[in-house]
Amino acid sequence: MDSKEKSRSVFSKRLSLLRRTSGMTQKQVAQSLSIDRSTYAYYENDKTKPDYGTLVRIARIFQVSCDYLLGLTDSDHPAAP
């Protein structure tokens, strides 16, 4: 793992992993979120963070909790209501 990979946040690492695991491209995820691909790429590269509403939409796309995306839990399954 290079120094750039080590310095990335849990959020950006998990976002990239979830996208690759789902077989989606950055462009496909960005289109689902109605944002530019470059904006989404910045999330994965830890350059910027999404606003709350976008974070929730990302969690829904990948069917995980916001807590998982943010590194607050290691369980990728949303808690039952």
PyMOL Python script that loads the backbone (N, CA, C, O; Angstrom):
from pymol import cmd

cmd.read_pdbstr("""\
ATOM      1  N   MET A   1       0.855  -1.181   0.000  1.00  0.00           N
ATOM      2  CA  MET A   1       0.000   0.000   0.000  1.00  0.00           C
ATOM      3  C   MET A   1       0.898   1.240   0.000  1.00  0.00           C
ATOM      4  O   MET A   1       1.789   1.354   0.841  1.00  0.00           O
ATOM      5  N   ASP A   2       0.673   2.157  -0.925  1.00  0.00           N
ATOM      6  CA  ASP A   2       1.505   3.352  -0.982  1.00  0.00           C
ATOM      7  C   ASP A   2       1.024   4.398   0.027  1.00  0.00           C
ATOM      8  O   ASP A   2      -0.027   4.229   0.646  1.00  0.00           O
ATOM      9  N   SER A   3       1.786   5.467   0.188  1.00  0.00           N
ATOM     10  CA  SER A   3       1.457   6.479   1.203  1.00  0.00           C
ATOM     11  C   SER A   3       0.140   7.186   0.908  1.00  0.00           C
ATOM     12  O   SER A   3      -0.562   7.588   1.836  1.00  0.00           O
ATOM     13  N   LYS A   4      -0.211   7.345  -0.377  1.00  0.00           N
ATOM     14  CA  LYS A   4      -1.496   7.966  -0.711  1.00  0.00           C
ATOM     15  C   LYS A   4      -2.645   7.093  -0.232  1.00  0.00           C
ATOM     16  O   LYS A   4      -3.628   7.598   0.310  1.00  0.00           O
ATOM     17  N   GLU A   5      -2.522   5.777  -0.432  1.00  0.00           N
ATOM     18  CA  GLU A   5      -3.572   4.844  -0.005  1.00  0.00           C
ATOM     19  C   GLU A   5      -3.715   4.869   1.508  1.00  0.00           C
ATOM     20  O   GLU A   5      -4.834   4.836   2.020  1.00  0.00           O
ATOM     21  N   LYS A   6      -2.610   4.927   2.227  1.00  0.00           N
ATOM     22  CA  LYS A   6      -2.652   4.942   3.690  1.00  0.00           C
ATOM     23  C   LYS A   6      -3.326   6.200   4.223  1.00  0.00           C
ATOM     24  O   LYS A   6      -4.010   6.150   5.245  1.00  0.00           O
ATOM     25  N   SER A   7      -3.141   7.319   3.546  1.00  0.00           N
ATOM     26  CA  SER A   7      -3.660   8.583   4.056  1.00  0.00           C
ATOM     27  C   SER A   7      -5.127   8.815   3.714  1.00  0.00           C
ATOM     28  O   SER A   7      -5.738   9.744   4.243  1.00  0.00           O
ATOM     29  N   ARG A   8      -5.708   7.990   2.838  1.00  0.00           N
ATOM     30  CA  ARG A   8      -7.111   8.166   2.480  1.00  0.00           C
ATOM     31  C   ARG A   8      -8.001   7.809   3.656  1.00  0.00           C
ATOM     32  O   ARG A   8      -7.659   6.950   4.470  1.00  0.00           O
ATOM     33  N   SER A   9      -9.141   8.470   3.741  1.00  0.00           N
ATOM     34  CA  SER A   9     -10.094   8.227   4.819  1.00  0.00           C
ATOM     35  C   SER A   9     -10.791   6.883   4.637  1.00  0.00           C
ATOM     36  O   SER A   9     -10.803   6.311   3.547  1.00  0.00           O
ATOM     37  N   VAL A  10     -11.369   6.397   5.727  1.00  0.00           N
ATOM     38  CA  VAL A  10     -12.165   5.170   5.673  1.00  0.00           C
ATOM     39  C   VAL A  10     -13.282   5.358   4.651  1.00  0.00           C
ATOM     40  O   VAL A  10     -13.574   4.445   3.879  1.00  0.00           O
ATOM     41  N   PHE A  11     -13.902   6.522   4.642  1.00  0.00           N
ATOM     42  CA  PHE A  11     -14.995   6.793   3.701  1.00  0.00           C
ATOM     43  C   PHE A  11     -14.544   6.593   2.265  1.00  0.00           C
ATOM     44  O   PHE A  11     -15.195   5.865   1.516  1.00  0.00           O
ATOM     45  N   SER A  12     -13.453   7.216   1.866  1.00  0.00           N
ATOM     46  CA  SER A  12     -13.027   7.123   0.468  1.00  0.00           C
ATOM     47  C   SER A  12     -12.620   5.703   0.104  1.00  0.00           C
ATOM     48  O   SER A  12     -12.889   5.252  -1.009  1.00  0.00           O
ATOM     49  N   LYS A  13     -11.976   4.992   1.026  1.00  0.00           N
ATOM     50  CA  LYS A  13     -11.587   3.604   0.762  1.00  0.00           C
ATOM     51  C   LYS A  13     -12.813   2.716   0.592  1.00  0.00           C
ATOM     52  O   LYS A  13     -12.878   1.913  -0.340  1.00  0.00           O
ATOM     53  N   ARG A  14     -13.780   2.858   1.486  1.00  0.00           N
ATOM     54  CA  ARG A  14     -14.980   2.023   1.406  1.00  0.00           C
ATOM     55  C   ARG A  14     -15.811   2.366   0.180  1.00  0.00           C
ATOM     56  O   ARG A  14     -16.389   1.481  -0.450  1.00  0.00           O
ATOM     57  N   LEU A  15     -15.872   3.627  -0.152  1.00  0.00           N
ATOM     58  CA  LEU A  15     -16.628   4.050  -1.334  1.00  0.00           C
ATOM     59  C   LEU A  15     -16.053   3.401  -2.592  1.00  0.00           C
ATOM     60  O   LEU A  15     -16.793   2.869  -3.418  1.00  0.00           O
ATOM     61  N   SER A  16     -14.751   3.450  -2.727  1.00  0.00           N
ATOM     62  CA  SER A  16     -14.086   2.848  -3.872  1.00  0.00           C
ATOM     63  C   SER A  16     -14.290   1.331  -3.893  1.00  0.00           C
ATOM     64  O   SER A  16     -14.572   0.758  -4.945  1.00  0.00           O
ATOM     65  N   LEU A  17     -14.152   0.690  -2.749  1.00  0.00           N
ATOM     66  CA  LEU A  17     -14.332  -0.755  -2.655  1.00  0.00           C
ATOM     67  C   LEU A  17     -15.760  -1.166  -3.017  1.00  0.00           C
ATOM     68  O   LEU A  17     -15.960  -2.117  -3.773  1.00  0.00           O
ATOM     69  N   LEU A  18     -16.743  -0.460  -2.484  1.00  0.00           N
ATOM     70  CA  LEU A  18     -18.139  -0.775  -2.775  1.00  0.00           C
ATOM     71  C   LEU A  18     -18.449  -0.623  -4.257  1.00  0.00           C
ATOM     72  O   LEU A  18     -19.151  -1.450  -4.839  1.00  0.00           O
ATOM     73  N   ARG A  19     -17.931   0.424  -4.858  1.00  0.00           N
ATOM     74  CA  ARG A  19     -18.187   0.647  -6.283  1.00  0.00           C
ATOM     75  C   ARG A  19     -17.571  -0.465  -7.117  1.00  0.00           C
ATOM     76  O   ARG A  19     -18.223  -1.010  -8.007  1.00  0.00           O
ATOM     77  N   ARG A  20     -16.320  -0.803  -6.836  1.00  0.00           N
ATOM     78  CA  ARG A  20     -15.656  -1.851  -7.608  1.00  0.00           C
ATOM     79  C   ARG A  20     -16.335  -3.203  -7.402  1.00  0.00           C
ATOM     80  O   ARG A  20     -16.506  -3.964  -8.354  1.00  0.00           O
ATOM     81  N   THR A  21     -16.723  -3.502  -6.158  1.00  0.00           N
ATOM     82  CA  THR A  21     -17.389  -4.763  -5.845  1.00  0.00           C
ATOM     83  C   THR A  21     -18.738  -4.869  -6.563  1.00  0.00           C
ATOM     84  O   THR A  21     -19.146  -5.954  -6.977  1.00  0.00           O
ATOM     85  N   SER A  22     -19.410  -3.750  -6.704  1.00  0.00           N
ATOM     86  CA  SER A  22     -20.722  -3.754  -7.369  1.00  0.00           C
ATOM     87  C   SER A  22     -20.603  -3.811  -8.888  1.00  0.00           C
ATOM     88  O   SER A  22     -21.593  -4.023  -9.587  1.00  0.00           O
ATOM     89  N   GLY A  23     -19.384  -3.619  -9.396  1.00  0.00           N
ATOM     90  CA  GLY A  23     -19.177  -3.657 -10.843  1.00  0.00           C
ATOM     91  C   GLY A  23     -19.572  -2.379 -11.554  1.00  0.00           C
ATOM     92  O   GLY A  23     -19.732  -2.367 -12.774  1.00  0.00           O
ATOM     93  N   MET A  24     -19.730  -1.301 -10.798  1.00  0.00           N
ATOM     94  CA  MET A  24     -20.122  -0.025 -11.390  1.00  0.00           C
ATOM     95  C   MET A  24     -18.897   0.825 -11.703  1.00  0.00           C
ATOM     96  O   MET A  24     -17.853   0.693 -11.063  1.00  0.00           O
ATOM     97  N   THR A  25     -19.038   1.691 -12.688  1.00  0.00           N
ATOM     98  CA  THR A  25     -17.997   2.673 -12.975  1.00  0.00           C
ATOM     99  C   THR A  25     -18.283   3.945 -12.174  1.00  0.00           C
ATOM    100  O   THR A  25     -19.382   4.128 -11.651  1.00  0.00           O
ATOM    101  N   GLN A  26     -17.290   4.809 -12.087  1.00  0.00           N
ATOM    102  CA  GLN A  26     -17.515   6.103 -11.429  1.00  0.00           C
ATOM    103  C   GLN A  26     -18.614   6.866 -12.155  1.00  0.00           C
ATOM    104  O   GLN A  26     -19.443   7.525 -11.527  1.00  0.00           O
ATOM    105  N   LYS A  27     -18.615   6.776 -13.456  1.00  0.00           N
ATOM    106  CA  LYS A  27     -19.629   7.487 -14.248  1.00  0.00           C
ATOM    107  C   LYS A  27     -21.033   6.986 -13.909  1.00  0.00           C
ATOM    108  O   LYS A  27     -21.957   7.786 -13.766  1.00  0.00           O
ATOM    109  N   GLN A  28     -21.199   5.676 -13.780  1.00  0.00           N
ATOM    110  CA  GLN A  28     -22.515   5.115 -13.461  1.00  0.00           C
ATOM    111  C   GLN A  28     -22.998   5.568 -12.088  1.00  0.00           C
ATOM    112  O   GLN A  28     -24.167   5.920 -11.925  1.00  0.00           O
ATOM    113  N   VAL A  29     -22.104   5.561 -11.103  1.00  0.00           N
ATOM    114  CA  VAL A  29     -22.495   6.002  -9.761  1.00  0.00           C
ATOM    115  C   VAL A  29     -22.837   7.487  -9.799  1.00  0.00           C
ATOM    116  O   VAL A  29     -23.845   7.912  -9.233  1.00  0.00           O
ATOM    117  N   ALA A  30     -22.004   8.269 -10.461  1.00  0.00           N
ATOM    118  CA  ALA A  30     -22.248   9.709 -10.562  1.00  0.00           C
ATOM    119  C   ALA A  30     -23.595   9.990 -11.227  1.00  0.00           C
ATOM    120  O   ALA A  30     -24.329  10.874 -10.788  1.00  0.00           O
ATOM    121  N   GLN A  31     -23.920   9.247 -12.275  1.00  0.00           N
ATOM    122  CA  GLN A  31     -25.213   9.436 -12.938  1.00  0.00           C
ATOM    123  C   GLN A  31     -26.356   9.099 -11.990  1.00  0.00           C
ATOM    124  O   GLN A  31     -27.374   9.791 -11.984  1.00  0.00           O
ATOM    125  N   SER A  32     -26.206   8.047 -11.190  1.00  0.00           N
ATOM    126  CA  SER A  32     -27.239   7.681 -10.209  1.00  0.00           C
ATOM    127  C   SER A  32     -27.442   8.776  -9.179  1.00  0.00           C
ATOM    128  O   SER A  32     -28.540   8.954  -8.653  1.00  0.00           O
ATOM    129  N   LEU A  33     -26.367   9.512  -8.893  1.00  0.00           N
ATOM    130  CA  LEU A  33     -26.422  10.591  -7.906  1.00  0.00           C
ATOM    131  C   LEU A  33     -26.750  11.946  -8.531  1.00  0.00           C
ATOM    132  O   LEU A  33     -26.943  12.930  -7.817  1.00  0.00           O
ATOM    133  N   SER A  34     -26.812  11.996  -9.862  1.00  0.00           N
ATOM    134  CA  SER A  34     -27.032  13.249 -10.605  1.00  0.00           C
ATOM    135  C   SER A  34     -25.947  14.282 -10.305  1.00  0.00           C
ATOM    136  O   SER A  34     -26.229  15.457 -10.072  1.00  0.00           O
ATOM    137  N   ILE A  35     -24.689  13.806 -10.317  1.00  0.00           N
ATOM    138  CA  ILE A  35     -23.538  14.688 -10.133  1.00  0.00           C
ATOM    139  C   ILE A  35     -22.531  14.392 -11.246  1.00  0.00           C
ATOM    140  O   ILE A  35     -22.651  13.390 -11.951  1.00  0.00           O
ATOM    141  N   ASP A  36     -21.543  15.269 -11.394  1.00  0.00           N
ATOM    142  CA  ASP A  36     -20.480  15.037 -12.372  1.00  0.00           C
ATOM    143  C   ASP A  36     -19.600  13.879 -11.913  1.00  0.00           C
ATOM    144  O   ASP A  36     -19.434  13.648 -10.716  1.00  0.00           O
ATOM    145  N   ARG A  37     -19.040  13.154 -12.882  1.00  0.00           N
ATOM    146  CA  ARG A  37     -18.128  12.062 -12.556  1.00  0.00           C
ATOM    147  C   ARG A  37     -16.929  12.571 -11.764  1.00  0.00           C
ATOM    148  O   ARG A  37     -16.452  11.899 -10.850  1.00  0.00           O
ATOM    149  N   SER A  38     -16.448  13.751 -12.113  1.00  0.00           N
ATOM    150  CA  SER A  38     -15.280  14.296 -11.408  1.00  0.00           C
ATOM    151  C   SER A  38     -15.597  14.572  -9.939  1.00  0.00           C
ATOM    152  O   SER A  38     -14.732  14.400  -9.080  1.00  0.00           O
ATOM    153  N   THR A  39     -16.808  14.993  -9.644  1.00  0.00           N
ATOM    154  CA  THR A  39     -17.203  15.218  -8.259  1.00  0.00           C
ATOM    155  C   THR A  39     -17.173  13.907  -7.496  1.00  0.00           C
ATOM    156  O   THR A  39     -16.659  13.836  -6.379  1.00  0.00           O
ATOM    157  N   TYR A  40     -17.729  12.865  -8.109  1.00  0.00           N
ATOM    158  CA  TYR A  40     -17.706  11.552  -7.461  1.00  0.00           C
ATOM    159  C   TYR A  40     -16.266  11.059  -7.283  1.00  0.00           C
ATOM    160  O   TYR A  40     -15.923  10.514  -6.234  1.00  0.00           O
ATOM    161  N   ALA A  41     -15.434  11.247  -8.296  1.00  0.00           N
ATOM    162  CA  ALA A  41     -14.028  10.832  -8.211  1.00  0.00           C
ATOM    163  C   ALA A  41     -13.334  11.537  -7.050  1.00  0.00           C
ATOM    164  O   ALA A  41     -12.495  10.941  -6.375  1.00  0.00           O
ATOM    165  N   TYR A  42     -13.675  12.793  -6.815  1.00  0.00           N
ATOM    166  CA  TYR A  42     -13.093  13.517  -5.679  1.00  0.00           C
ATOM    167  C   TYR A  42     -13.469  12.859  -4.360  1.00  0.00           C
ATOM    168  O   TYR A  42     -12.664  12.858  -3.429  1.00  0.00           O
ATOM    169  N   TYR A  43     -14.666  12.301  -4.253  1.00  0.00           N
ATOM    170  CA  TYR A  43     -15.051  11.580  -3.031  1.00  0.00           C
ATOM    171  C   TYR A  43     -14.148  10.373  -2.839  1.00  0.00           C
ATOM    172  O   TYR A  43     -13.650  10.135  -1.739  1.00  0.00           O
ATOM    173  N   GLU A  44     -13.934   9.606  -3.911  1.00  0.00           N
ATOM    174  CA  GLU A  44     -13.098   8.407  -3.815  1.00  0.00           C
ATOM    175  C   GLU A  44     -11.634   8.744  -3.560  1.00  0.00           C
ATOM    176  O   GLU A  44     -10.919   7.969  -2.924  1.00  0.00           O
ATOM    177  N   ASN A  45     -11.190   9.885  -4.048  1.00  0.00           N
ATOM    178  CA  ASN A  45      -9.787  10.282  -3.880  1.00  0.00           C
ATOM    179  C   ASN A  45      -9.553  11.131  -2.638  1.00  0.00           C
ATOM    180  O   ASN A  45      -8.452  11.634  -2.413  1.00  0.00           O
ATOM    181  N   ASP A  46     -10.609  11.286  -1.830  1.00  0.00           N
ATOM    182  CA  ASP A  46     -10.522  12.010  -0.563  1.00  0.00           C
ATOM    183  C   ASP A  46     -10.185  13.490  -0.730  1.00  0.00           C
ATOM    184  O   ASP A  46      -9.564  14.101   0.139  1.00  0.00           O
ATOM    185  N   LYS A  47     -10.607  14.054  -1.865  1.00  0.00           N
ATOM    186  CA  LYS A  47     -10.390  15.489  -2.106  1.00  0.00           C
ATOM    187  C   LYS A  47     -11.516  16.322  -1.514  1.00  0.00           C
ATOM    188  O   LYS A  47     -11.287  17.422  -1.010  1.00  0.00           O
ATOM    189  N   THR A  48     -12.754  15.782  -1.577  1.00  0.00           N
ATOM    190  CA  THR A  48     -13.918  16.451  -1.005  1.00  0.00           C
ATOM    191  C   THR A  48     -14.818  15.401  -0.374  1.00  0.00           C
ATOM    192  O   THR A  48     -14.625  14.201  -0.570  1.00  0.00           O
ATOM    193  N   LYS A  49     -15.796  15.863   0.381  1.00  0.00           N
ATOM    194  CA  LYS A  49     -16.781  14.991   1.022  1.00  0.00           C
ATOM    195  C   LYS A  49     -18.168  15.373   0.514  1.00  0.00           C
ATOM    196  O   LYS A  49     -18.432  16.540   0.227  1.00  0.00           O
ATOM    197  N   PRO A  50     -19.053  14.383   0.406  1.00  0.00           N
ATOM    198  CA  PRO A  50     -20.417  14.700  -0.035  1.00  0.00           C
ATOM    199  C   PRO A  50     -21.212  15.380   1.071  1.00  0.00           C
ATOM    200  O   PRO A  50     -20.885  15.256   2.252  1.00  0.00           O
ATOM    201  N   ASP A  51     -22.259  16.100   0.680  1.00  0.00           N
ATOM    202  CA  ASP A  51     -23.156  16.654   1.691  1.00  0.00           C
ATOM    203  C   ASP A  51     -24.002  15.519   2.255  1.00  0.00           C
ATOM    204  O   ASP A  51     -23.959  14.395   1.753  1.00  0.00           O
ATOM    205  N   TYR A  52     -24.766  15.815   3.294  1.00  0.00           N
ATOM    206  CA  TYR A  52     -25.530  14.777   3.986  1.00  0.00           C
ATOM    207  C   TYR A  52     -26.492  14.045   3.058  1.00  0.00           C
ATOM    208  O   TYR A  52     -26.567  12.816   3.091  1.00  0.00           O
ATOM    209  N   GLY A  53     -27.220  14.777   2.241  1.00  0.00           N
ATOM    210  CA  GLY A  53     -28.187  14.159   1.341  1.00  0.00           C
ATOM    211  C   GLY A  53     -27.522  13.215   0.350  1.00  0.00           C
ATOM    212  O   GLY A  53     -28.046  12.138   0.064  1.00  0.00           O
ATOM    213  N   THR A  54     -26.376  13.614  -0.170  1.00  0.00           N
ATOM    214  CA  THR A  54     -25.645  12.759  -1.108  1.00  0.00           C
ATOM    215  C   THR A  54     -25.101  11.535  -0.396  1.00  0.00           C
ATOM    216  O   THR A  54     -25.100  10.443  -0.964  1.00  0.00           O
ATOM    217  N   LEU A  55     -24.640  11.695   0.832  1.00  0.00           N
ATOM    218  CA  LEU A  55     -24.162  10.557   1.620  1.00  0.00           C
ATOM    219  C   LEU A  55     -25.262   9.516   1.782  1.00  0.00           C
ATOM    220  O   LEU A  55     -25.014   8.320   1.629  1.00  0.00           O
ATOM    221  N   VAL A  56     -26.450   9.955   2.085  1.00  0.00           N
ATOM    222  CA  VAL A  56     -27.588   9.048   2.254  1.00  0.00           C
ATOM    223  C   VAL A  56     -27.897   8.341   0.936  1.00  0.00           C
ATOM    224  O   VAL A  56     -28.165   7.139   0.929  1.00  0.00           O
ATOM    225  N   ARG A  57     -27.861   9.066  -0.168  1.00  0.00           N
ATOM    226  CA  ARG A  57     -28.126   8.454  -1.478  1.00  0.00           C
ATOM    227  C   ARG A  57     -27.057   7.430  -1.846  1.00  0.00           C
ATOM    228  O   ARG A  57     -27.366   6.392  -2.432  1.00  0.00           O
ATOM    229  N   ILE A  58     -25.805   7.716  -1.507  1.00  0.00           N
ATOM    230  CA  ILE A  58     -24.723   6.757  -1.755  1.00  0.00           C
ATOM    231  C   ILE A  58     -24.972   5.476  -0.951  1.00  0.00           C
ATOM    232  O   ILE A  58     -24.829   4.371  -1.474  1.00  0.00           O
ATOM    233  N   ALA A  59     -25.343   5.632   0.311  1.00  0.00           N
ATOM    234  CA  ALA A  59     -25.621   4.471   1.157  1.00  0.00           C
ATOM    235  C   ALA A  59     -26.749   3.631   0.559  1.00  0.00           C
ATOM    236  O   ALA A  59     -26.688   2.402   0.589  1.00  0.00           O
ATOM    237  N   ARG A  60     -27.757   4.273   0.026  1.00  0.00           N
ATOM    238  CA  ARG A  60     -28.880   3.548  -0.581  1.00  0.00           C
ATOM    239  C   ARG A  60     -28.455   2.815  -1.848  1.00  0.00           C
ATOM    240  O   ARG A  60     -28.874   1.680  -2.077  1.00  0.00           O
ATOM    241  N   ILE A  61     -27.630   3.451  -2.669  1.00  0.00           N
ATOM    242  CA  ILE A  61     -27.161   2.813  -3.900  1.00  0.00           C
ATOM    243  C   ILE A  61     -26.428   1.512  -3.582  1.00  0.00           C
ATOM    244  O   ILE A  61     -26.647   0.493  -4.236  1.00  0.00           O
ATOM    245  N   PHE A  62     -25.560   1.553  -2.580  1.00  0.00           N
ATOM    246  CA  PHE A  62     -24.748   0.382  -2.247  1.00  0.00           C
ATOM    247  C   PHE A  62     -25.375  -0.489  -1.156  1.00  0.00           C
ATOM    248  O   PHE A  62     -24.798  -1.498  -0.750  1.00  0.00           O
ATOM    249  N   GLN A  63     -26.551  -0.093  -0.691  1.00  0.00           N
ATOM    250  CA  GLN A  63     -27.306  -0.842   0.327  1.00  0.00           C
ATOM    251  C   GLN A  63     -26.474  -1.102   1.587  1.00  0.00           C
ATOM    252  O   GLN A  63     -26.388  -2.224   2.085  1.00  0.00           O
ATOM    253  N   VAL A  64     -25.871  -0.028   2.075  1.00  0.00           N
ATOM    254  CA  VAL A  64     -25.121  -0.058   3.326  1.00  0.00           C
ATOM    255  C   VAL A  64     -25.591   1.114   4.178  1.00  0.00           C
ATOM    256  O   VAL A  64     -26.318   1.985   3.700  1.00  0.00           O
ATOM    257  N   SER A  65     -25.178   1.132   5.430  1.00  0.00           N
ATOM    258  CA  SER A  65     -25.544   2.248   6.304  1.00  0.00           C
ATOM    259  C   SER A  65     -24.555   3.403   6.135  1.00  0.00           C
ATOM    260  O   SER A  65     -23.424   3.214   5.689  1.00  0.00           O
ATOM    261  N   CYS A  66     -25.001   4.582   6.496  1.00  0.00           N
ATOM    262  CA  CYS A  66     -24.099   5.739   6.510  1.00  0.00           C
ATOM    263  C   CYS A  66     -22.988   5.507   7.538  1.00  0.00           C
ATOM    264  O   CYS A  66     -21.848   5.921   7.327  1.00  0.00           O
ATOM    265  N   ASP A  67     -23.325   4.844   8.653  1.00  0.00           N
ATOM    266  CA  ASP A  67     -22.319   4.528   9.670  1.00  0.00           C
ATOM    267  C   ASP A  67     -21.192   3.695   9.078  1.00  0.00           C
ATOM    268  O   ASP A  67     -20.023   3.921   9.387  1.00  0.00           O
ATOM    269  N   TYR A  68     -21.539   2.730   8.225  1.00  0.00           N
ATOM    270  CA  TYR A  68     -20.514   1.908   7.585  1.00  0.00           C
ATOM    271  C   TYR A  68     -19.646   2.769   6.667  1.00  0.00           C
ATOM    272  O   TYR A  68     -18.419   2.672   6.709  1.00  0.00           O
ATOM    273  N   LEU A  69     -20.265   3.604   5.845  1.00  0.00           N
ATOM    274  CA  LEU A  69     -19.504   4.461   4.941  1.00  0.00           C
ATOM    275  C   LEU A  69     -18.536   5.366   5.698  1.00  0.00           C
ATOM    276  O   LEU A  69     -17.419   5.615   5.244  1.00  0.00           O
ATOM    277  N   LEU A  70     -18.971   5.847   6.843  1.00  0.00           N
ATOM    278  CA  LEU A  70     -18.153   6.784   7.620  1.00  0.00           C
ATOM    279  C   LEU A  70     -17.152   6.101   8.546  1.00  0.00           C
ATOM    280  O   LEU A  70     -16.355   6.768   9.205  1.00  0.00           O
ATOM    281  N   GLY A  71     -17.193   4.771   8.595  1.00  0.00           N
ATOM    282  CA  GLY A  71     -16.243   4.049   9.431  1.00  0.00           C
ATOM    283  C   GLY A  71     -16.654   3.945  10.884  1.00  0.00           C
ATOM    284  O   GLY A  71     -15.825   3.628  11.738  1.00  0.00           O
ATOM    285  N   LEU A  72     -17.921   4.206  11.183  1.00  0.00           N
ATOM    286  CA  LEU A  72     -18.390   4.139  12.564  1.00  0.00           C
ATOM    287  C   LEU A  72     -18.745   2.711  12.967  1.00  0.00           C
ATOM    288  O   LEU A  72     -18.876   2.411  14.154  1.00  0.00           O
ATOM    289  N   THR A  73     -18.899   1.835  11.980  1.00  0.00           N
ATOM    290  CA  THR A  73     -19.157   0.412  12.218  1.00  0.00           C
ATOM    291  C   THR A  73     -18.478  -0.374  11.094  1.00  0.00           C
ATOM    292  O   THR A  73     -18.257   0.146  10.000  1.00  0.00           O
ATOM    293  N   ASP A  74     -18.155  -1.619  11.381  1.00  0.00           N
ATOM    294  CA  ASP A  74     -17.586  -2.475  10.355  1.00  0.00           C
ATOM    295  C   ASP A  74     -18.627  -3.360   9.693  1.00  0.00           C
ATOM    296  O   ASP A  74     -18.326  -4.092   8.750  1.00  0.00           O
ATOM    297  N   SER A  75     -19.870  -3.286  10.199  1.00  0.00           N
ATOM    298  CA  SER A  75     -20.953  -4.058   9.604  1.00  0.00           C
ATOM    299  C   SER A  75     -21.503  -3.290   8.411  1.00  0.00           C
ATOM    300  O   SER A  75     -21.931  -2.143   8.539  1.00  0.00           O
ATOM    301  N   ASP A  76     -21.485  -3.940   7.244  1.00  0.00           N
ATOM    302  CA  ASP A  76     -21.963  -3.234   6.050  1.00  0.00           C
ATOM    303  C   ASP A  76     -23.459  -3.371   5.841  1.00  0.00           C
ATOM    304  O   ASP A  76     -23.986  -2.915   4.826  1.00  0.00           O
ATOM    305  N   HIS A  77     -24.154  -3.992   6.788  1.00  0.00           N
ATOM    306  CA  HIS A  77     -25.614  -4.141   6.695  1.00  0.00           C
ATOM    307  C   HIS A  77     -26.301  -3.068   7.516  1.00  0.00           C
ATOM    308  O   HIS A  77     -25.963  -2.879   8.685  1.00  0.00           O
ATOM    309  N   PRO A  78     -27.260  -2.358   6.932  1.00  0.00           N
ATOM    310  CA  PRO A  78     -27.992  -1.353   7.697  1.00  0.00           C
ATOM    311  C   PRO A  78     -28.743  -2.000   8.859  1.00  0.00           C
ATOM    312  O   PRO A  78     -29.231  -3.124   8.741  1.00  0.00           O
ATOM    313  N   ALA A  79     -28.830  -1.299   9.959  1.00  0.00           N
ATOM    314  CA  ALA A  79     -29.565  -1.800  11.125  1.00  0.00           C
ATOM    315  C   ALA A  79     -31.062  -1.809  10.806  1.00  0.00           C
ATOM    316  O   ALA A  79     -31.575  -0.927  10.115  1.00  0.00           O
ATOM    317  N   ALA A  80     -31.740  -2.821  11.323  1.00  0.00           N
ATOM    318  CA  ALA A  80     -33.195  -2.904  11.119  1.00  0.00           C
ATOM    319  C   ALA A  80     -33.881  -1.820  11.915  1.00  0.00           C
ATOM    320  O   ALA A  80     -33.471  -1.519  13.035  1.00  0.00           O
ATOM    321  N   PRO A  81     -34.939  -1.220  11.344  1.00  0.00           N
ATOM    322  CA  PRO A  81     -35.648  -0.139  12.065  1.00  0.00           C
ATOM    323  C   PRO A  81     -36.411  -0.646  13.253  1.00  0.00           C
ATOM    324  O   PRO A  81     -37.053   0.136  13.954  1.00  0.00           O
TER     325      PRO A  81
END
""", "prot")
cmd.dss("prot")
cmd.show_as("cartoon", "prot")
cmd.util.cbc("prot")
cmd.orient("prot")
